[in-house]
Amino acid sequence: MAWWKTESEVLRICPIVHTHNVRLMYTIDGFPDRIIAIEGKEYLYFGGTSYLGLQTDAEFQSLFINNIKKYGTAYSASRKSNIRISIFDEVDAYLAKIIGSEACVTMSSGYLAGQLVCNYFSQPDYQLFYAPHTHSALFKNQQELFASWTELENAIKQNSNKTVILFLDSIDFHGDNFPDYNFLKNLPLKDIILVVDDSHGIGITGENGGGSFKLLQSLATKELLVSCSLGKGFGIQAGAIFGSNNMINALKNTQFFGGASPATPASLATLKDASSLIATKRKQLAENMDLFLKNISNRSLFVYAEGHPTFIFQNEILANYLQENGIIVTNFRYPTENDSLMSRIVLSASHTNEDISRLCNILNSFPIKS
């Protein structure tokens, strides 16, 4: 069963340490693959969100180049135009089948997909609620999030006049949601329209990379909409929204949708053409995660979910230790530059067994202070 080790559990074992020695910003001249060169030195890179490593895969690139020759480099006309390219409807149906929804509509980015949904519900009949750690792709202007699920639950239960729209991230990197969604089960879900950003799950988690849609659907909400970026799990610059036929048709009939340029047809065609490659990559990623977990001696260093390739920690000494030993991971201070460093080790399908063994050896040699 998939599970998160909670952040508080990790911090009891590995407390936050502020050193401010970790350099956070680098500029490189190519896509950050498994190896990156910085100031003449090569590092193994365990960061980013290229979970399947598709962006630099030669076969994937070849498919993409062939589709550019067929569909062009971009397509800026509205999907409501009188001349329509069939690949849009084809990929919408293809993705809906993978995810398990009645319908799907693709957009040019995950952010725009989230904004379409948010814009649609920004009407007087709806009351918008934002769960802790919700991504800004679902925000309307400067959005205030609830600090805790308890506060959110109380506020929703006090609402009586409007339809509740609850926004949240499926994988929020704090362990509150995926895979159990325990907090949601305390809410009157039959009266709630649930809008979930599953950008870090689509293509990676769930059956055949279907993400969390089917699991969330089993919670029997009033309505379910899942939006996402397709850049993380599927390696293309596009976004998508999944839901019922009625809901997706309503979104497609908005001025927002009609006025937005769609995803590039070449990208969407590549996603479909690369289905067997993507399945192979997903299997490789699962093997890489298994290898890492089998060889790491102290899993308690991390917040992580079984089945997802991110391993989070808040220890700047460890972040420095990795960098000194030729490993760069994702590092950022949140929400301000004065806050503690949040670090993520991210495994990719492009990592070799040797890469992962090296990472494990370095982590296993890290001196943990009691």
N, C-alpha and C positions, 0 to 999 in steps of 0.2 A: 504493500500500500504506500502511495506517495505521501510524503509528509515534509513539513518545514520544522527545522529546529528554530525556536523562537529567538528573536534578537536578544531578549533579556537573558535567556539561557546562555547564549554565547558570551555575552558581556560579563557574566559572573565568572566565566573561565578565562576569558581573554579580554580584560578591560580596555576601554578606549585610552589610547596613549597619544598625547599631542607632542609632536616633535617639529612639525613643519619643515622637515628636511626633504620630503618627497617632492621632486619637480613634477608639476602637473601638466605643463603645456609643451608640446613638441610640434614642429612642422616637418612633414615628410613630403616626398615628391611622387608618391604612388599609393595605391590602395594598401592599407595595413593588413597584410596576409600573416601567415604563421611566423614569418621572420621579418623584422623591420630593421632598417639601418638608421642610426641616429648619431650624427657627428662622427661618422666613420666607424662606428662600432655596431655590430650586429646583436640583436636581442631576440629571444623568443617572445612572441606576443600572444598573451592570453587575455585578450580584452575585446571590446567592440561588441557587435551584434550580428556578425556574419556567421550564424550558427552552423550552417551547412557548407560554408566555404564556396558557395556557388559563384560569387562575383569574380573570382580568379580562376575558376575551373575551365580548362581548355575546351572541353566538350560543350559546356554551357555557353561559353563565349561564342563558339562556332555556330550554335543554334541561333543565338542572338544576332550575330552578324548576317546570317542568311535571312532572318526575318526583317532586319533593317532594309535589306535589298528589296524585299517584297512590299513592306509597309511604309518605308521611309523612316527618317530619324525622329519625327514627331508628327503629331496630328492635333491641330489647334481648333478644329471646328467643333461646335456643340454636337452632342449625341442626339439632339432633337432636330438636327439639320435634315433636309430631304434626301441627302446622299449619306448612306450609313454603311459602315464596314461591319461585316458579319462577325468578326472575331470578338467584338465586345459582348454580344449576346451569348456566343459560344463559351467564352471564358466565365461569364456570370453563371451560366448553368453548370459548368464544370466545377467551379469552386463551391457552389451551393451543394452539389452532390458530395464533395469531399467533406465539407463541414457538417452537413446534415440539416441544413435549413431549407425552407420552402423556396427561398429566393435570395439573390445576391445582386448587388450593383457595385461596380468598380469605379474608383476615382483616381485622380492623378497622384495622390499621396494619402498616407494614413492620417495626417493632420487634417486634410481637407475632408476626408470621410467623417472624422469626428466632428468637425465644424458643421457639416451638413446636418447631422443628427441634432446637435446642440441648437442650431438655428431653427430647426423645425419645431422643437419643443419650447422655444422661447416665446410663448404665447400666454395670455392671461389665464387660460384654463389649466395651466400646468404649474406645479411647484417643483423647482429643481433642487435636488439635494446631492452633495458631493461627498463621497466617502473619503477617509484619510488616504493620502498618497495618490489620489487620482491624477492622471497625466493631463497636462495642459492642452492636449489636443481636443479634450472634451469641454474646455472652459468657455464661458461667455465673458469676455473682457477679463478684468482682474477678479478671479473667483476665490472666494473664501471657502476653505475646506473645513470640515468638522475635525476637531483635534482627536476625537476618539469615537469608537463605534457606539459607546454608551450614549454619548451626547447625540449622535446621529439617530439612534433608535428612539430616544425620547422625543426628538424634534419631529420625526416622521409620525409617531403615534399621536402627537398633539395636533397634527394637520387633519382637518376634517372637510374642507371645502373644495380643494383642488385635487386633480390627479397627480400622484407622486411620481416623479421621474428620478430614479436613483442612478447616478453615474459612479463608476468605479473601474479600477484596473483589475484584470484577471490575475496577472502576476505582478505584484506590487513591490517585490523584493524586501518585504517586511514580514511575510508569512501570514498575513491576515486573510487572504482569499484562496487562491489556488493551493491545493486541490480540493479542500473540504468545504470552503465557504461557510464555516460555522456561524459567523456573525449574521449572514443573510438569513439563516434559518430562524432567527429570533424575530424577524420582521413579518408583517402581514403581506406576504409576497403576492397573493392573489389580487391585491389592490394596487400593486406597484408595477410600473413600466421600468424594466431594468435595462440600462445601457452600459455595456462592458467593452473596454478597450482590451483586446486580446493580442496586441502586437507582438508580444514576446512568447506567445503560445502557438499561434497559427503556424502550421508547417512543422512544428516541433513536438508539441504535446498532443495527447489524444490519439484515437485510432486513425492511422494513416495521416497523421499530422493535422487532424481536424480541429485541434485546439479544444476549447472548453464549451463550445456551443451546446452539444448534446447533454453534457453534465448540467449546465445552467438551465437548460430546457426542462430537465427533470424536476426542477424546483417549483414548476407550475406558477410562474409569474403571470401578471395580467398581460404583459407583452414583453418580448425579449428582442433586443437589438445588440449585435456584436459588431464593433468596428475594429479595424486594424490596419497596420502597415503591412504590405507584402514584401518589404525590403529586407526584413530580418530572417524570416523563415523560408522565403521563396526567392530572394535575391534580385528582385526587380523593383524599379521605382514606381510604385502604385499603392493604392489603398483599396479597401473593400468594406462593405456593410452587409451583414447577414440578418435575415428576419423573415417574417411572414410575407406572403405575396401582397397582401393589402398594404402592409407597412412599407415595403420596398417600392411599390408602385406610387404610394403617396410621396415618398422622398423624390422619386424620379419626376414627379409632376410639379416640383417646386421651381421657382425662378433661380434659386441657388444652384440646383443641378443643371438646369438649362444653360446658365451663363458660364459654367465652369468647363475648361478644357478637360478632356478625358485623359486617362493613362495612355501612354504611347502604345499603339497596336502591336508593335514589334515586341515590346516587353511582355504583354499579355500572351501573345502567341508562343513566346519562348517558355513561359510558365507551363503551358499546356504540353508543348512538344517535349519538354524535359521531364515528364512525369516519372519515367523509369529511372532516370539519373537521380532525381530528387529522392525517390524511395531508397536507392542505394546509399545516398549520402546520409539519409536519416538513420539507416541501419549502422553506418560507420560511426555516426555521432553517439549512438547508444552504446556501441562497443567501447568508444573512447571514455564515456562516462563510467562504464563498468570497470575499465582498467584503472582509472583514477581512483575510484572508491575502494578498489581492492588493495591498492598500493599505498594509500595515504594512511599514516599511522594515527593521526589525531583529527578525526572528523569534527570534533567539538570546536575547532577553530572557526567554523563557518556556519552561516545561515544558508541553507540550501533545501531544494525540493528534489526528491527522487524523480527522475524523468526530465529534469531541466538542467541545462549545462552551466548554470551560473552558481558561483560559490562566493558569498559575501562575507567580508570581515571589516572590522573597525579597529585596526591596530597599525599605527604608522611605523612602528619598529619593524613589523613583518613586511609592510610595503617596501620600506627601505632595503630590507634584507633580500627580498626578491630582486629588486633592481640592481643591487650590488653584485648579485649572482647571475645577471644576464637575463632576467625575466621582467617584462613590463606587463602590468595588468591595468585595467581601467581604474583610475583614481579621480575623485572629485570631492570637493567640500560642499556640503548641502545643509541648509539652504543658503548660507552665506560663506564667504571665504574665511571667516573666523570660526566656522563650525568644524567638528571633527571630520576626519578624512574617511569617506566611504570608499571601499575598494571592492572590486569584483574580479575574480578569476573566471574567465569564460573559456570553456572548451569548445572547439570547433571540429567539424568533420575533416577539416584539412590538416589537423594535427596528426603527427605520426606517433607510433608507439614510443619511439625514442624521445620525442618531445615531452610526452606525458610522463615517462619514466624520469626524465631529468627534472621536471617540475616536482614530482613526488619526492625525489631524493633531496632536493633543496628544502622543501617544506618539512620533511622528516628530520632534517638537521637543524631546524630552527629551534633555538633554546627557549623553551617556554618557562617564564618565571612565575613562581607561585605567589 
